[in-house]
């Protein structure tokens, strides 16, 4: 967590109320120990303690929001999105007990965060600081505490509801509250907090709790309260109310390019149009002398590299791979067979493997694309794919840690708010309304690259074949005319998968195009790969992202290649007159059931790998059904067998109704005789 940034913004809020004081020598590390009342002596000290409340959300290895393998955003979120391509037990295969250590760690750390907030709220009233400042700080601590209880009730159901600071370590008895009562507390506390905290525009910064963040989270809380198991359906109206407040705020909108909603998270930048609240991750390099390094989703969910090479690649500790069900949620481009008109697919799901290799005259991160255009019936080419949504290559932090990165974790995005509003409206009106359909179509319009008038490439037209090109040594470079970023494809052989690399921060999936050379047979009747020849055509395999202006096409020979240097070939990109429609079909909006299913699928497409899928499936009460269907996809897959097939099928084989709740950790039950275990555990 970037404590420097958060505490500076907290102190900015203090300065806003014209408080005086010099904080240049303030220790920016949060307080971890019990807090005596004497510590709350001034505004700077209170700010320091408040940072400790934020810090509790991102304890390294704490199982909460640090992005580590054991966090609820990774192994606890194995559903129809991904599977674990390795042997083992635990939540990644729905095989664990109440004694499972990461479960106990998550439970304990949620209560540790709650206790920090309770301590802060207990002593804050006596602090000698301005009333206005005190009110804002109180709201932030209230929200953090309520957010932790929201996570507890989502995962564990009935848990103790503790709202007072405790100094007696021997007091371990606390009765469990009913789920409905916990939800009422969470909503009441968040509503109070919303009235106290700053609007997000005060900071232009998503790392501090703000009105927009609370409104977005409140919409989510109300949707959960309205679904399984409470079914408090009156909360759908509240969910819509809070979502609509975000939607009506002119500060917020969809970022026109889907990829650019994530690149700022990776690069420690902020865009409050869409990213309403981020939990900070901190990592500068291996040599900056600081110790607060956190694993993030860039390292635990990412494309694995074979080795780490400075300025070329990172190692990524990833065994998580894609399910066919997740891949199939997206529309397939039937012509450029590696891609999709839905830009989200090839941004979120890597269509390649990568490795640092010398290519085109330099050491690069080389992307080897799956040859699905040659073997479309081989499902292994889908199940072998990894996650690419938080592409670590955009971080540019050198020298880099193997297992840590500074990618922030966005808790609520504007697109999520739109989809929540649509779902709530459908439930309120017992079917889709024009407003609800419009919210979903807005998300889809951005997904298809059409918010800002961009267009896809239709085909690439060869205007001059040139001469003296050699098979395997032709580069086709597609250059974005607006920023000179580009994708370069360096494979021409028909029987090989294309290899590519990117130049600069390409704002979306790469365009993959290869040069086709005419076949020449040698005297032995076999293909001659050495004789030079002109280019026959340019084959477009993946349109990549949509472009604001017609990109340039550059054809040249591979730098450092062994063959002769071809020259003279030219080509132009021909753009599509009309992009495919992003609007929902009549079938998708024809009934309440159809529209709700559409929203469920759209949430998968838009929010995959962001940590919400298991909990969404819980509130819809179809977790078991979806996991078993995902298992059956594997059972019927072509080209998938052996251990890989076991890894794909095991979660669906093991899941049952008991998994709608996590078990209360056995150690907690031993300490607290008032606790009763969740059914089935």
C-alpha positions in Angstrom: 0.0 0.0 0.0 1.4 3.4 -0.9 1.2 4.9 2.6 3.1 8.0 1.5 0.4 8.9 -0.9 -2.5 8.1 1.4 -1.1 10.0 4.4 -0.2 13.0 2.2 -3.8 13.1 1.0 -5.1 12.8 4.6 -2.9 15.6 5.6 -4.1 17.6 2.6 -7.6 17.2 4.0 -6.4 18.5 7.3 -4.9 21.5 5.7 -8.2 22.1 3.9 -9.6 23.0 7.3 -6.8 25.5 7.9 -5.1 23.6 10.6 -1.5 24.5 11.2 1.5 22.4 11.8 4.7 21.1 10.1 4.5 17.4 9.0 7.8 17.3 7.1 9.4 15.0 9.6 6.3 12.8 10.1 7.0 9.0 10.2 4.9 7.8 7.4 4.6 4.2 8.6 1.3 3.3 10.1 0.8 2.3 13.8 0.4 -1.4 14.2 0.3 -1.7 18.0 -2.6 -1.0 20.5 -3.2 2.7 20.6 -3.4 4.5 23.9 -5.6 7.5 24.2 -2.6 9.7 24.8 -1.5 9.2 21.2 -4.4 11.2 19.8 -2.7 14.4 20.6 -3.0 16.3 17.3 -4.2 16.0 13.7 -0.9 14.6 12.4 -1.0 11.8 15.0 -4.6 11.0 14.1 -3.8 10.9 10.4 -1.0 8.4 11.2 -3.4 6.1 13.1 -6.0 6.4 10.3 -3.4 5.2 7.8 -3.1 2.1 10.0 -6.8 1.4 9.4 -6.1 1.6 5.6 -3.0 -0.5 6.0 -5.0 -3.3 7.7 -6.7 -4.0 4.4 -3.5 -4.9 2.6 -1.4 -6.9 5.0 1.2 -8.9 3.0 -0.1 -12.5 2.8 -3.1 -11.6 4.9 -5.6 -13.1 2.5 -7.5 -9.9 2.0 -6.8 -7.4 -0.7 -3.1 -7.8 -1.3 -3.4 -9.8 -4.5 -1.4 -12.7 -3.2 -2.1 -16.3 -4.3 -4.0 -16.9 -1.0 -6.1 -13.8 -1.2 -9.8 -14.0 -1.8 -9.1 -12.5 -5.2 -7.2 -15.6 -6.4 -7.6 -19.0 -5.0 -11.0 -18.2 -3.4 -12.3 -17.0 -6.7 -11.9 -20.2 -8.8 -15.2 -20.5 -10.7 -16.0 -20.5 -14.4 -13.3 -17.9 -15.0 -10.1 -20.0 -14.3 -8.7 -23.2 -13.0 -5.5 -24.1 -11.2 -3.2 -26.0 -13.6 -1.4 -27.8 -10.8 -2.1 -30.5 -8.2 -3.1 -29.6 -4.7 -5.9 -29.0 -2.3 -7.6 -25.9 -1.0 -10.3 -23.6 -2.3 -8.8 -23.7 -5.8 -10.3 -27.2 -6.0 -13.0 -26.8 -3.4 -11.3 -29.2 -1.0 -10.4 -27.9 2.4 -11.5 -28.0 6.0 -12.3 -25.6 8.8 -8.6 -25.9 9.8 -7.3 -24.6 6.5 -4.7 -21.9 7.4 -5.4 -19.3 4.7 -9.1 -19.3 5.7 -8.1 -18.6 9.3 -5.7 -15.9 8.2 -8.4 -14.1 6.2 -10.9 -14.3 9.0 -8.4 -13.1 11.6 -7.2 -10.2 9.6 -10.7 -8.9 8.8 -11.3 -8.8 12.6 -7.8 -7.2 13.1 -8.8 -4.5 10.7 -12.1 -4.0 12.5 -10.3 -3.7 15.8 -8.0 -1.0 14.5 -11.0 0.9 13.3 -12.8 0.4 16.7 -9.8 1.7 18.5 -9.6 4.7 16.3 -13.3 5.5 16.6 -13.1 5.0 20.4 -10.3 7.5 21.0 -10.9 10.0 18.1 -13.7 12.0 20.0 -11.1 13.2 22.5 -8.6 14.3 20.0 -7.8 18.1 19.9 -8.5 18.6 16.2 -11.1 20.6 14.2 -14.6 19.2 14.3 -14.8 19.1 10.5 -11.6 17.1 10.2 -12.7 14.7 12.9 -15.9 14.1 11.1 -14.2 13.1 7.8 -11.7 10.8 9.6 -14.6 9.2 11.5 -16.4 8.5 8.3 -13.4 6.8 6.7 -12.8 4.5 9.7 -16.6 3.7 9.9 -16.5 2.7 6.2 -13.4 0.5 6.5 -15.0 -1.3 9.5 -18.3 -1.8 7.6 -16.4 -2.9 4.5 -14.7 -5.6 6.6 -18.0 -6.8 8.0 -19.4 -6.9 4.4 -16.6 -9.3 3.5 -17.2 -11.4 6.6 -20.9 -11.7 6.0 -20.5 -12.4 2.3 -18.0 -15.3 3.1 -19.0 -16.6 6.5 -22.6 -15.6 7.0 -23.3 -15.3 10.8 -20.3 -13.8 12.6 -19.8 -11.8 15.8 -20.7 -8.2 15.3 -18.1 -6.3 17.4 -18.3 -2.5 17.4 -16.4 -1.5 20.6 -12.7 -1.3 21.1 -11.4 -4.1 23.3 -8.3 -4.1 25.5 -8.9 -7.4 27.2 -7.2 -10.2 25.2 -8.9 -12.8 27.4 -12.4 -11.7 26.4 -13.0 -14.2 23.5 -16.7 -14.7 23.9 -18.9 -13.0 21.3 -22.2 -14.3 19.9 -22.9 -14.5 16.2 -25.2 -12.0 14.7 -27.8 -12.9 12.1 -26.9 -12.1 8.5 -29.8 -9.7 8.1 -28.6 -7.7 11.2 -25.0 -7.6 9.9 -26.2 -6.2 6.5 -28.4 -3.6 8.3 -25.3 -2.5 10.3 -23.1 -2.4 7.2 -25.6 -0.3 5.2 -26.3 2.0 8.2 -22.6 2.6 8.8 -21.8 3.1 5.2 -24.6 5.6 4.8 -23.3 7.6 7.7 -19.8 7.5 6.4 -21.0 8.7 3.0 -22.4 11.8 4.6 -19.0 12.6 6.2 -16.2 11.9 3.8 -14.9 14.1 1.0 -16.0 13.8 -2.6 -13.4 12.1 -4.8 -12.7 15.4 -6.6 -11.1 16.8 -3.4 -8.0 14.6 -4.2 -8.3 13.5 -7.8 -7.0 10.3 -6.3 -8.7 6.9 -5.9 -6.6 5.6 -3.0 -8.6 7.4 -0.3 -12.2 6.6 0.7 -14.6 9.1 -0.9 -18.3 9.6 -1.5 -18.2 8.0 -4.9 -16.4 4.9 -3.6 -18.9 4.5 -0.8 -21.9 4.9 -3.1 -20.6 2.3 -5.4 -19.9 -0.2 -2.6 -23.3 0.5 -1.1 -24.9 -0.5 -4.4 -23.0 -3.8 -4.2 -23.9 -4.3 -0.5 -27.6 -3.8 -1.3 -27.5 -6.2 -4.2 -26.0 -8.8 -2.0 -28.6 -8.2 0.7 -31.3 -8.6 -1.9 -30.0 -11.9 -3.1 -29.2 -15.2 -1.5 -29.5 -15.9 1.4 -31.3 -12.9 2.8 -33.5 -12.1 -0.2 -34.3 -8.7 1.2 -35.7 -7.6 -2.2 -36.6 -4.1 -1.0 -32.8 -3.5 -1.1 -32.9 -3.5 -5.0 -34.4 0.0 -4.8 -31.5 1.1 -2.5 -28.9 -0.5 -4.8 -30.3 1.5 -7.7 -30.4 4.7 -5.7 -26.7 4.5 -4.8 -25.6 3.4 -8.2 -27.7 6.2 -9.8 -25.9 8.8 -7.6 -22.6 7.7 -9.1 -24.0 7.6 -12.6 -25.4 11.1 -12.3 -22.1 12.5 -11.0 -20.4 14.3 -13.9 -17.0 13.3 -12.5 -17.6 9.8 -13.6 -17.8 8.1 -16.9 -16.4 5.1 -18.8 -12.9 5.5 -20.0 -13.3 5.2 -23.8 -10.7 2.5 -24.2 -11.1 -0.6 -22.0 -7.3 -1.2 -21.7 -6.8 2.3 -20.3 -8.9 1.5 -17.2 -6.1 -0.9 -16.2 -2.9 0.6 -17.4 -3.1 3.4 -14.7 -3.6 0.7 -12.0 -0.4 -1.0 -13.2 1.6 2.3 -13.5 0.6 3.9 -10.2 -1.5 6.5 -11.9 -5.1 7.5 -11.3 -8.1 8.1 -13.4 -11.1 8.9 -11.2 -13.5 8.8 -14.1 -13.8 5.1 -13.8 -11.7 3.8 -10.9 -13.6 4.9 -7.8 -11.6 3.2 -5.0 -8.3 1.5 -5.2 -6.4 -0.4 -2.5 -2.8 0.6 -3.0 0.1 -1.8 -3.7 3.6 -0.5 -3.5 6.7 -1.6 -5.3 9.3 0.6 -6.9 12.3 -1.7 -7.5 14.7 -4.1 -5.8 17.1 -1.3 -5.0 15.1 1.6 -3.4 15.8 0.5 0.2 12.1 0.3 1.2 10.5 -2.9 2.4 6.8 -2.5 1.8 6.5 -4.8 -1.2 3.2 -6.4 -2.0 2.2 -9.2 -4.4 -0.4 -7.9 -6.8 -2.7 -9.4 -9.4 0.0 -8.6 -11.9 2.1 -11.3 -10.4 -0.4 -13.9 -9.2 -2.6 -13.7 -12.2 -0.5 -13.1 -15.2 1.4 -14.5 -18.2 4.3 -16.6 -16.9 7.8 -15.8 -18.4 10.5 -18.4 -18.5 13.1 -16.1 -16.9 13.5 -12.5 -15.8 15.6 -10.3 -18.0 16.1 -6.6 -17.2 13.9 -4.4 -19.4 12.4 -7.4 -21.1 10.3 -9.6 -18.9 9.3 -10.6 -15.4 8.8 -13.9 -13.7 5.2 -14.4 -12.7 4.1 -16.9 -10.2 1.1 -18.1 -12.0 -0.6 -21.5 -12.4 -4.1 -20.0 -13.1 -5.4 -20.7 -16.6 -8.5 -20.0 -18.5 -11.6 -22.1 -18.8 -13.3 -22.6 -22.1 -16.5 -21.2 -20.6 -14.8 -17.9 -19.8 -13.3 -17.7 -23.3 -16.7 -18.5 -24.9 -18.5 -15.6 -23.2 -16.8 -13.4 -25.8 -17.8 -13.1 -29.4 -15.3 -14.8 -31.8 -14.1 -13.0 -34.9 -14.8 -15.6 -37.6 -12.5 -14.0 -40.1 -9.4 -12.9 -38.2 -9.5 -16.1 -36.2 -7.1 -15.1 -33.3 -9.2 -12.2 -32.2 -12.6 -10.8 -31.1 -14.4 -7.6 -31.9 -14.9 -7.4 -28.1 -11.6 -5.8 -27.1 -11.9 -7.1 -23.6 -11.2 -10.7 -24.6 -7.6 -10.4 -25.8 -6.8 -7.8 -23.2 -8.1 -10.0 -20.3 -7.1 -13.4 -21.7 -3.6 -13.8 -23.2 -3.8 -15.2 -26.7 -0.1 -15.9 -26.5 2.7 -17.4 -24.4 5.7 -15.2 -23.8 9.4 -15.5 -23.2 12.4 -13.2 -23.4 14.2 -14.0 -26.7 16.4 -12.2 -29.1 14.2 -11.2 -32.0 14.4 -8.5 -34.7 17.9 -7.5 -33.6 17.2 -7.1 -29.9 16.3 -8.9 -26.7 12.6 -8.7 -26.4 9.6 -10.2 -24.7 8.4 -12.4 -27.6 4.7 -13.3 -27.8 4.1 -16.6 -29.4 0.4 -16.7 -30.4 -1.7 -19.9 -30.1 -2.3 -21.4 -33.5 -6.0 -21.7 -33.1 -6.5 -20.5 -36.7 -4.8 -23.7 -37.8 -6.5 -26.1 -35.4 -9.8 -24.5 -34.2 -11.2 -27.8 -32.8 -8.3 -28.2 -30.4 -9.7 -27.0 -27.1 -6.3 -27.2 -25.4 -5.4 -24.0 -27.3 -8.0 -22.3 -25.0 -7.4 -24.1 -21.8 -3.6 -23.4 -22.0 -4.2 -19.6 -22.0 -3.3 -17.4 -19.1 -4.6 -14.1 -17.7 -3.4 -10.9 -19.2 -5.7 -8.2 -17.6 -3.1 -6.7 -15.3 -0.2 -7.0 -17.8 3.0 -6.5 -15.8 4.9 -5.3 -18.8 3.3 -1.9 -18.4 4.8 -1.3 -15.0 8.3 -0.5 -16.2 9.9 -1.0 -12.8 13.6 -1.9 -12.9 15.2 -3.8 -11.4 12.1 -5.8 -10.8 11.0 -8.2 -8.1 10.0 -11.7 -9.3 7.0 -12.0 -7.1 6.0 -8.4 -6.2 4.6 -5.5 -8.2 2.8 -2.2 -7.6 -0.4 -2.8 -9.4 -3.3 -1.3 -7.4 -6.4 -3.3 -6.7 -9.5 -1.5 -7.9 -12.5 -2.3 -5.6 -15.2 -0.6 -7.6 -15.2 0.6 -11.2 -17.8 2.8 -13.0 -18.7 0.0 -15.4 -19.5 -2.3 -12.5 -21.9 0.5 -11.2 -23.6 0.6 -14.5 -24.2 -3.2 -14.5 -25.4 -3.1 -10.9 -27.9 -0.4 -11.8 -29.2 -2.4 -14.7 -29.6 -5.5 -12.6 -31.4 -3.6 -9.8 -33.8 -1.9 -12.3 -34.6 -5.3 -13.9 -35.5 -6.7 -10.4 -37.5 -3.6 -9.4 -39.6 -3.6 -12.6 -39.7 -7.4 -13.1 -38.0 -7.1 -16.4 -35.7 -5.0 -18.6 -36.4 -1.3 -19.0 -34.9 1.0 -21.6 -32.7 2.6 -18.9 -31.4 -0.7 -17.8 -30.7 -1.9 -21.4 -29.0 1.4 -22.0 -26.5 0.9 -19.1 -25.5 -2.6 -20.4 -25.2 -1.3 -23.9 -23.0 1.5 -22.7 -20.5 -1.0 -21.2 -20.7 -3.0 -24.5 -20.2 0.1 -26.6 -16.8 0.7 -24.9 -16.0 -3.0 -25.2 -16.4 -2.9 -28.9 -14.2 0.2 -29.3 -17.0 2.5 -30.4 -17.2 5.1 -27.6 -14.8 7.4 -29.3 -15.4 6.6 -32.9 -12.6 4.1 -33.4 -12.7 1.5 -36.1 -11.3 -1.9 -36.7 -9.0 -2.9 -39.5 -11.0 -4.8 -42.2 -8.0 -6.2 -44.1 -4.5 -5.3 -45.1 -4.0 -4.6 -48.8 -0.6 -5.3 -50.4 0.2 -2.4 -52.8 3.7 -3.5 -53.8 5.0 -7.0 -53.5 8.7 -5.9 -53.3 11.5 -8.4 -53.9 14.1 -10.6 -52.3 12.2 -11.5 -49.1 13.0 -14.8 -47.3 10.6 -17.0 -45.5 10.7 -16.6 -41.8 12.4 -13.2 -41.9 9.7 -10.7 -42.8 8.3 -8.2 -40.2 4.9 -6.7 -40.6 4.6 -3.7 -38.3 1.2 -2.1 -37.6 1.8 1.4 -36.2 -0.8 3.4 -34.4 -0.7 6.8 -36.1 -1.8 8.7 -33.0 1.0 7.6 -30.7 3.5 5.5 -32.7 2.9 2.4 -30.6 3.0 -0.7 -32.7 2.8 -4.5 -32.9 5.4 -6.3 -35.0 4.8 -9.8 -36.3 7.8 -11.8 -37.5 6.6 -15.1 -38.7 5.7 -16.1 -42.3 5.7 -19.9 -42.3 2.3 -21.4 -42.7 3.0 -24.2 -40.3 4.2 -22.0 -37.4 2.4 -19.9 -34.9 3.1 -16.2 -35.3 5.6 -14.5 -33.1 5.2 -10.8 -32.2 6.4 -8.1 -29.9 5.0 -4.7 -28.9 6.6 -1.3 -29.2 5.4 1.1 -26.5 2.3 1.0 -24.4 -0.2 -0.3 -26.9 -3.7 0.6 -25.6 -5.3 -2.7 -26.3 -4.8 -6.1 -27.9 -2.1 -6.3 -30.5 -2.9 -6.5 -34.2 -1.3 -9.6 -35.6 -0.5 -9.7 -39.4 1.9 -12.0 -41.2 3.4 -11.8 -44.7 2.5 -14.8 -46.9 5.2 -15.6 -49.5 4.5 -17.8 -52.6 5.6 -21.4 -52.3 8.6 -22.5 -54.3 9.5 -26.2 -54.6 13.0 -27.4 -54.9 14.3 -30.0 -57.2 13.4 -32.7 -54.6 9.8 -31.6 -54.6 10.0 -30.1 -51.1 9.4 -26.5 -50.2 12.4 -24.3 -50.8 12.7 -21.8 -47.8 16.0 -20.1 -48.9 15.2 -18.7 -52.3 14.1 -15.1 -52.1 10.8 -13.9 -53.5 8.3 -11.1 -53.5 5.4 -11.0 -50.9 2.2 -12.6 -52.1 -0.3 -11.1 -49.5 -0.6 -9.9 -45.9 -2.8 -12.2 -43.7 -4.6 -10.5 -40.9 -4.9 -12.9 -38.0 -6.1 -10.6 -35.2 -7.5 -7.1 -35.8 -6.2 -6.1 -32.4 -7.8 -3.0 -30.9 -9.9 -0.5 -32.8 -7.9 2.6 -34.1 -8.7 6.3 -33.9 -6.9 6.8 -37.2 -5.9 4.4 -40.0 -2.7 2.8 -38.8 0.5 2.6 -40.9 1.7 -0.7 -42.2 5.5 -1.1 -42.5 7.0 -4.2 -44.2 10.7 -5.0 -43.7 13.1 -7.8 -43.2 14.0 -9.1 -39.8 16.9 -7.2 -38.2 19.8 -9.6 -37.6 18.3 -12.2 -39.9 20.4 -14.7 -41.8 18.8 -14.2 -45.2 19.0 -11.4 -47.7 17.2 -8.1 -47.0 14.0 -7.8 -48.9 12.8 -4.3 -50.0 10.1 -2.4 -51.7 7.0 -4.1 -50.3 4.2 -1.7 -49.2 0.7 -2.2 -47.9 -2.2 -0.2 -46.5 -4.7 -0.9 -43.7 -8.3 -0.8 -45.0 -10.7 0.0 -42.2 -14.2 -1.4 -41.7 -17.0 0.9 -42.9 -19.1 -0.2 -40.0 -18.1 -2.0 -36.8 -20.1 -5.0 -35.6 -23.1 -4.0 -33.5 -22.5 -3.9 -29.7 -26.2 -3.5 -28.9 -28.0 -6.3 -27.1 -30.3 -8.5 -29.2 -34.0 -8.7 -28.8 -33.5 -12.3 -27.5 -31.2 -11.0 -24.8 -33.8 -8.5 -23.6 -36.9 -10.4 -24.3 -37.8 -11.4 -20.7 -36.6 -10.8 -17.1 -34.9 -14.2 -17.1 -33.1 -13.6 -20.4 -32.0 -10.1 -19.4 -30.7 -11.2 -16.0 -28.7 -14.0 -17.7 -27.3 -11.4 -20.1 -26.2 -9.3 -17.1 -24.6 -12.3 -15.5 -22.6 -13.0 -18.7 -21.8 -9.4 -19.2 -20.4 -9.1 -15.6 -18.2 -12.1 -16.5 -16.9 -10.4 -19.6 -16.4 -7.0 -18.0 -15.2 -7.9 -14.5 -13.4 -11.2 -14.9 -10.3 -11.8 -12.7 -11.2 -8.8 -10.6 -12.2 -10.9 -7.6 -16.0 -10.8 -7.7 -17.2 -13.8 -9.6 -17.5 -16.4 -6.8 -19.4 -13.9 -4.6 -21.7 -12.9 -7.6 -22.5 -16.6 -8.1 -23.3 -16.9 -4.5 -25.8 -14.1 -4.4 -27.4 -15.5 -7.6 -27.3 -18.9 -5.9 -25.9 -20.7 -8.9 -22.3 -21.3 -7.8 -22.7 -25.1 -7.9 -24.6 -25.1 -11.2 -22.0 -23.0 -12.9 -19.0 -24.9 -11.6 -20.5 -28.2 -12.6 -21.3 -26.8 -16.1 -17.7 -25.7 -16.3 -16.6 -29.2 -15.4 -18.8 -30.6 -18.1 -17.2 -28.3 -20.6 -13.9 -29.9 -19.8 -15.3 -33.4 -20.0 -16.4 -32.7 -23.5 -13.3 -30.8 -24.6 -11.3 -32.0 -27.6 -7.5 -32.4 -27.2 -7.6 -32.1 -23.4 -6.7 -35.1 -21.3 -4.5 -36.5 -18.5 -3.6 -34.3 -15.6 -4.9 -31.1 -17.3 -8.3 -32.6 -17.6 -8.3 -33.6 -13.9 -7.3 -30.0 -13.0 -10.2 -28.6 -15.0 -12.8 -31.0 -13.7 -11.8 -31.3 -10.0 -13.5 -28.0 -8.8 -16.8 -29.0 -10.4 -16.5 -32.6 -9.0 -15.9 -31.3 -5.4 -18.2 -28.3 -5.1 -21.5 -28.7 -3.2 -24.0 -26.5 -1.4 -21.7 -26.4 1.6 -19.4 -24.0 -0.4 -21.9 -21.2 -0.4 -20.2 -20.4 2.9 -16.7 -20.6 4.1 -16.2 -22.5 7.4 -15.7 -20.5 10.6 -12.0 -21.3 11.4 -11.7 -24.2 13.8 -9.3 -22.3 16.0 -11.9 -19.5 16.4 -14.5 -22.0 17.5 -12.1 -23.5 20.1 -11.4 -20.1 21.5 -15.0 -18.9 21.5 -17.7 -21.3 22.9 -20.4 -19.0 21.5 -19.6 -19.7 17.9 -21.5 -22.3 15.9 -20.0 -23.8 12.7 -21.6 -23.2 9.4 -23.7 -26.2 8.2 -21.8 -28.9 6.5 -18.4 -28.0 7.9 
